[in-house]
Amino acid sequence: EVYHADWNGTEVAVKKFLDQDFSGAALAEFKREVRIMRRLRHPNVVLFMGAITRPPNLSIITEFLPRGSLYRIIHRPHCQIEERRRLKMALDVARGMNCLHSSNPTIVHRDLKSPNLLVDKNWNVKVGDFGLSRLKHNTFLSSKSTAGTPEWMAPEVLRNENSNEKCDVYSFGVILWELATLKLAWSGMNPMQVVGAVGFQNRRLDIPKEVDPPVARIIWQCWQNDP
């Protein structure tokens, strides 16, 4: 659950976890997310402002971004955002993603998707929601027992194989495709069908001919087996 709140005169978003499980593993997972967010300071990463780390009120407090998610903006009926602004949004996402991947150790988001990208009043896009993030310690990440969103997930993640930061590159390709086409990814397919198509049949979204060739090339490169 996400609440819009006032904190000492500043508008904030309070993300309260629905699962207030008291087990040690769940609490450790929550504190790990807090540690990740505390480290990050970048114009294209949602600003972490505080946390409540004791059940039953486990919550994360971040800056409030009034325009909501990128998904909601670009998939509303009759979206009129000009192409230049959409390309700037894509660049914002790439910069935020680069901040994660350039940190030491590398942070892999693993659930990068347009619903997790938030937009401020000046149309700047910021990467948020680190619920599935993993710190990379010189090894490939195990993607076992991970619940992401298949429409944006890399084939190796869908197959429950080891993955690294390149899985975020694949997801960025889907986001860039959304921004270029203003269409829903894999519309008409249910999540299990997407898992089969992308993870096991090596299918990719069709890139319409009207997409600017340099943009289409970047999208395609993001979806290669070695992006």
Number of C-alpha atoms within 10 A of each C-alpha: 8 13 12 15 15 12 12 7 7 9 15 21 21 23 18 18 16 12 11 16 13 11 8 9 10 13 16 12 13 21 18 17 17 21 11 17 22 14 12 17 14 14 15 24 23 25 21 20 15 15 19 16 15 13 13 14 15 19 23 23 22 19 18 22 22 16 16 17 21 23 20 15 18 21 15 10 9 8 11 10 12 8 12 8 13 18 15 14 22 21 16 21 26 19 19 24 23 17 19 24 20 12 14 11 13 18 23 25 24 28 25 29 28 25 17 17 25 27 23 17 11 9 17 19 30 26 29 23 20 20 17 16 18 21 19 17 11 9 10 12 17 14 19 12 7 13 13 16 15 24 23 25 25 27 26 18 23 24 15 14 13 14 19 24 20 19 25 25 24 25 25 26 25 27 26 25 25 21 23 22 16 21 12 16 18 17 9 9 12 11 13 11 14 25 22 16 17 21 20 13 11 12 13 16 16 10 16 11 8 9 13 10 11 9 16 19 12 15 23 19 15 22 23 12 13 8 12
